[in-house]
Amino acid sequence: MTQTLFRDDAYLRECTATITAISEQGLVLDRTVFYPLGGGQAGDAGVLVLADGREVVIADTRKGKDDEGKFTEAICHLPALPDPATSVLAFLMSAGLKTGDVVTARVDWARRHRLMRFHTTTHLLCHLVPQLVNGCSITPDYARLDFSMTDPLDKDLLTAGIAQLVAAAHPLMVGSISDAELDANPALVKSMSVQPPRGSGQVRTIRIGGPGPEQMIDLQPCGGTHVANTAEIGAVIVTKIEKKSATTRRVVLGFAA
């Protein structure tokens, strides 16, 4: 099991950690600031700094899987390989890494912050387009949401709506609700393709807006990383709107030049 420090503090850029497992899936740490691929958001990149000062470049972060292919509670840090054909395990072993080693896990902050800004913007987009989402991708360079709808969308109106919400400097709050509360409020789940993780009895939520009901902009279950205030997003625009099918409209976001 890996302690997920990024869930409590998305601004934490590094931590010390102990290697608990080494395999073809990568390095597993007892705790990490690296977000693993999930919920549409790309996995983090960065470096692991070893005790002797050497650095292992981490190209991606994924959730661990068991022998049956089911996700576990481990988070795997995948190294950048000099040759794609190289075995991950062989590369890590050749670097002299072993379980029990203490490392410093340092996330690529510039990349992570772009992901945080985009992910928060997708929540604003859900407010502007109150339709179910049937696809999502959040990368450092762009983000997209696929909405289940037939009506056309206006690129300029959505860009203006996002700019207004960003300028309003709405606060973001991380909270949680019980599984039972979520079951009683199924409309909180706005994604048809990704369901919030269950099992612990509590589901993490992201709320945008002030404390009063009239101040709320968006509330939904989400395990991703976000900025603390919409003003931090900066200039994000709608770069493209596509008709992916008769019942799907894709909205693509990008940073303004």
C-alpha positions, 0 to 999 in steps of 0.5 A: 500500500502506498500513502497518497500524500497528493490527495491531502496536499496537491502542492506538496512537491517532494517527500522522503519515502522508502522503496517497498517493492521493485518489479516490471511495473516499476518502483513502489514507495511507502508514500508518494507525491506522484499522482498515478494515471486515473480519472482521465488525468495523466500520471505524474513525472519527476525524479527519485533522488537516491541517497548518493545523489543520483537521480532516477528519472520517472516518466510515468506513474501508474496504479499497481496491478495484481496477478489477475490484472486488478488494481491494488493500493500500490503506486508504481513509479515507471523509470524513463528507459534508455531503450524502450525494449529494456526491461523495467526490472533489469534497468532498476536492478542495474541502478543498484536499487533495492527494497528498503532504500530511502529516496526523495520523490520529487514531482515535475512541478511545472508539469503537475501544475498544468495538470492541476489547472486543466483538471480544475477547468474541466470542473468549471466546464461541467458547470457551463455544460450541465450534461453527463460526461462520457469521456475525459483526458487531462494532459499537460498540453490540453484537456478534453471532455466528451459530453453526452448531448445532441445540441451544438456548443459555442466555442466563444461562449464557453471560453467567455464563461470559463474566463468569467469563472476564473476571474471570479476567484472561486475557492476550491475545497476538498471534502468527502461524503459517505458511500451512502450519501453518494448513493442518495445523490447519484446526480453528483457523479457526472461521468458515465465512463469513470466511477468514483472509488469506493470501498473505504466508506468515504468518497473524496469530493471537490467543491468549487465556490463559497460555503453557501448553496447559492455560491456553489459552482460545482460539486462532484466526486474526484480523486485528481489534483486541483488548484486552490482557487480558480484565479490560479488557472489563468487563461484557458480557452476552448480550442475546438468543439467536435461532433464525435457522434450523433450523441457526443460533443467533444470540448478541447481546452488549451492554454491561451498563447 
